[in-house]
């Protein structure tokens, strides 16, 4: 008889604990161990989470400067005004498990507690023109290794030095390369794609 009581009591305790987990996932607060781009938003409501993530976006924007290497020189592409993060869908996604059927909420709460719920939001480029302007402002498009033909006068002689076609930045390929690096959050220096100079 005592053997039957212990498993029944354990089952009741387990059921009570599970129901407590179901109740803890109330649908208005984010599950435990939830991050977006590394920012912990556990236990926050939607408004608090969006505010925290906006602060995170501001910090990420400050660091959005990419070095592009060309002919041994580094050019700084300042992309702070080029990038934006759309966090609203991520907050909705984080809140969704707590808004399901009552008895499934406990499962999602426990899973989030144990495994975590880690969401990644990539930045988007506000406009290609803004990105092109940032690249141009870095000065890299004016750089090149082409030397122009020149001349000088020495006494009664005119001496020419023939120029040589070198390399210059491939602006289209550079735009794609910088956009991809920024969207992947990669701030390591990149080598500038080049074309034959004119």
C-alpha positions in Angstrom: 0.0 0.0 0.0 2.8 2.4 0.9 4.5 1.6 -2.5 1.4 2.9 -4.3 1.3 6.1 -2.3 4.9 7.2 -3.1 4.6 7.1 -6.9 1.1 8.7 -6.8 2.5 11.5 -4.6 5.5 12.0 -6.9 3.1 12.1 -9.9 1.0 14.8 -8.1 4.1 16.8 -7.2 5.4 16.6 -10.8 1.9 17.5 -12.2 1.7 20.5 -9.8 5.2 21.6 -10.8 4.3 21.3 -14.5 1.1 23.4 -14.0 3.2 26.0 -12.2 5.5 26.2 -15.3 2.3 26.5 -17.4 1.2 29.4 -15.2 4.6 31.0 -15.3 4.4 31.3 -19.1 1.7 34.0 -19.0 1.9 35.2 -22.6 2.8 38.8 -21.6 6.3 38.1 -20.5 9.1 36.5 -22.4 10.3 33.0 -21.5 13.5 32.5 -19.4 16.9 32.3 -21.1 15.8 34.2 -24.2 18.2 36.5 -26.0 18.1 38.5 -29.2 21.5 39.2 -30.7 23.0 38.3 -27.3 20.8 40.8 -25.4 18.9 39.0 -22.6 15.2 39.9 -22.7 14.0 37.1 -20.3 11.0 38.1 -18.2 10.4 41.4 -20.1 7.1 42.4 -21.6 7.0 43.4 -25.3 7.5 47.1 -24.7 10.5 46.5 -22.3 12.1 44.1 -24.8 11.7 46.5 -27.7 13.3 49.3 -25.6 16.2 47.1 -24.6 16.8 46.0 -28.2 16.7 49.6 -29.5 19.5 50.4 -27.0 21.3 47.4 -28.4 20.8 48.7 -31.9 22.2 52.1 -31.0 25.3 50.4 -29.6 25.7 48.2 -32.7 25.3 51.3 -34.9 28.2 53.0 -33.1 30.4 50.1 -34.1 29.3 50.0 -37.7 32.6 51.1 -39.2 34.2 48.8 -41.7 37.8 49.0 -42.9 38.4 48.3 -46.6 42.0 47.7 -47.6 43.3 49.0 -50.9 47.0 49.2 -52.0 48.1 48.8 -48.4 45.9 51.6 -47.1 42.8 51.2 -44.9 39.7 53.3 -45.8 37.0 53.6 -43.1 33.5 53.1 -44.4 31.2 54.7 -41.7 27.9 52.8 -42.0 26.3 54.1 -38.8 23.6 55.9 -40.7 23.2 53.0 -43.2 22.0 50.1 -40.9 18.8 49.4 -39.0 17.5 46.5 -37.1 13.9 45.4 -37.2 13.3 43.9 -33.7 9.5 43.9 -33.6 9.1 40.5 -35.3 11.8 39.0 -32.9 9.9 40.3 -29.9 6.7 38.8 -31.2 8.5 35.5 -31.9 9.8 35.5 -28.3 6.4 36.1 -26.9 4.6 33.5 -29.1 5.3 30.3 -27.1 3.7 31.8 -24.0 0.5 32.6 -25.9 -0.3 29.0 -26.9 -2.7 26.6 -25.2 -2.3 26.6 -21.4 -1.0 23.0 -21.1 1.6 23.5 -23.9 3.1 26.6 -22.2 4.8 24.6 -19.5 6.7 22.5 -22.1 7.9 25.7 -23.9 8.8 27.3 -20.6 10.9 24.3 -19.5 12.5 24.0 -23.0 13.5 27.7 -23.0 14.8 27.3 -19.4 17.0 24.4 -20.4 18.0 25.0 -24.0 17.4 28.7 -24.3 15.7 30.6 -27.0 18.4 32.5 -28.9 17.2 34.7 -31.8 19.4 36.4 -34.3 18.3 39.5 -36.1 20.5 40.7 -39.0 20.7 44.4 -39.8 19.3 45.6 -43.1 20.6 48.3 -45.3 18.3 51.4 -45.2 19.1 52.3 -48.8 21.7 51.4 -51.4 22.2 55.1 -52.0 23.1 55.7 -48.3 25.6 52.8 -48.5 27.1 54.2 -51.8 27.5 57.6 -50.2 29.3 56.0 -47.1 31.7 54.2 -49.4 32.4 57.4 -51.5 32.9 59.4 -48.3 35.7 57.0 -47.2 37.8 58.2 -50.2 38.4 54.7 -51.6 36.7 55.4 -54.9 39.2 58.3 -55.6 42.2 56.1 -54.8 44.0 54.2 -57.5 47.4 52.9 -58.5 47.2 54.3 -62.1 49.9 56.9 -62.9 49.2 59.5 -65.6 51.6 60.4 -68.4 53.6 63.5 -67.3 56.2 65.7 -68.8 58.8 68.2 -67.8 61.0 70.7 -69.6 64.7 70.5 -69.2 66.5 73.3 -71.0 65.4 73.0 -74.7 64.2 69.4 -74.2 60.7 68.1 -73.5 60.8 64.9 -71.4 57.8 62.6 -71.2 57.2 59.9 -68.6 54.6 57.4 -69.8 51.9 56.6 -67.3 50.9 53.1 -66.4 47.5 51.6 -65.9 47.1 50.3 -62.4 44.1 49.3 -60.4 41.1 51.1 -58.9 38.2 50.1 -56.7 35.4 48.1 -58.4 32.6 50.2 -56.9 29.7 47.8 -57.7 31.5 44.7 -56.3 32.7 46.8 -53.3 29.1 47.8 -52.5 28.0 44.2 -52.5 31.0 43.1 -50.4 30.5 45.9 -47.8 26.7 45.2 -47.6 27.3 41.5 -47.0 29.9 42.1 -44.3 27.7 44.6 -42.5 24.6 42.4 -42.7 26.6 39.4 -41.3 28.0 41.6 -38.5 31.5 41.0 -39.7 33.7 44.0 -38.9 37.1 42.5 -39.9 39.0 44.4 -42.6 38.1 43.4 -46.1 40.2 43.6 -49.2 38.8 45.9 -51.9 37.8 44.2 -55.2 39.6 46.0 -58.0 39.3 46.7 -61.8 42.0 47.8 -64.2 42.5 51.6 -63.9 41.9 54.1 -66.7 
